[in-house]
Every structure is written in C-alpha cells, then in structure tokens.
Amino acid sequence: MNLNIGDRIEMKKQHPCGCKTFTLLRVGMDFKIKCEGCGREVMVPRKKVEKNIKKVL
C-alpha cells in the first residue's frame, strides 16, 4: 500500500471521540496517526493500520 506523510485516511472503526478520519504523521514499521476530531496522536503497527483502512481521502 502506497501511503505518504500528510495523507488523510478513513478507518473502518472510529476513534472513541467518534471521528473516523486520521492524518498520517509518520510512516515506517509503526504509523503515527492523528485523529482529526480530538487531535490525539497514536502510534499503531503498520499491519493493523493497513488492515483497517477504508479509503485514502
């Protein structure tokens, strides 16, 4: 999957704040994503993010 820093992604499951869209801040073995609803930043393993992406916005 071709993802770059700054891409906006929509996930299948929502963040606890209710938002489904995230911004990629770091790409590598782990992804650092930022919730666009509440602004929280989360480090998630690459495999989990790629599995849960619905679409790239």
C-alpha positions as CSV (number, residue, x, y, z in Angstrom):
1,M,0.0,0.0,0.0
2,N,1.4,3.4,-1.0
3,L,0.9,5.8,1.9
4,N,2.8,9.1,2.5
5,I,3.1,11.5,5.3
6,G,0.3,14.0,5.3
7,D,-2.3,11.7,3.7
8,R,-5.8,11.7,5.2
9,I,-7.3,8.2,5.7
10,E,-10.7,6.9,6.7
11,M,-10.7,3.9,9.0
12,K,-13.3,1.1,9.3
13,K,-13.6,1.6,13.1
14,Q,-13.9,5.0,14.7
15,H,-11.8,6.6,17.4
16,P,-13.5,6.8,20.8
17,C,-14.3,10.5,20.1
18,G,-16.5,9.4,17.2
19,C,-14.2,10.5,14.3
20,K,-13.2,8.1,11.6
21,T,-10.6,10.3,9.7
22,F,-7.0,10.5,10.6
23,T,-3.8,12.2,9.2
24,L,-0.5,10.2,8.8
25,L,2.3,11.9,10.7
26,R,4.9,9.1,10.5
27,V,5.3,6.1,8.1
28,G,7.5,3.1,8.8
29,M,7.2,-0.1,10.8
30,D,4.8,1.8,13.0
31,F,2.4,4.5,11.8
32,K,1.8,7.7,13.8
33,I,-1.7,8.9,13.1
34,K,-3.5,12.0,14.4
35,C,-7.3,12.0,14.9
36,E,-8.9,14.9,13.1
37,G,-11.7,15.1,15.7
38,C,-9.9,15.5,19.0
39,G,-6.2,15.9,17.9
40,R,-4.9,12.9,19.8
41,E,-1.8,11.2,18.3
42,V,-1.4,7.4,18.3
43,M,1.3,5.0,17.3
44,V,-0.1,1.9,15.6
45,P,1.7,-1.1,14.0
46,R,1.7,-0.9,10.2
47,K,-0.1,-4.2,9.7
48,K,-3.1,-3.0,11.8
49,V,-3.4,0.3,10.0
50,E,-3.3,-1.2,6.5
51,K,-5.9,-3.8,7.5
52,N,-8.3,-1.2,8.9
53,I,-8.1,1.5,6.2
54,K,-11.4,2.0,4.4
55,K,-10.1,4.6,1.9
56,V,-7.5,7.3,1.3
57,L,-9.1,10.8,1.1
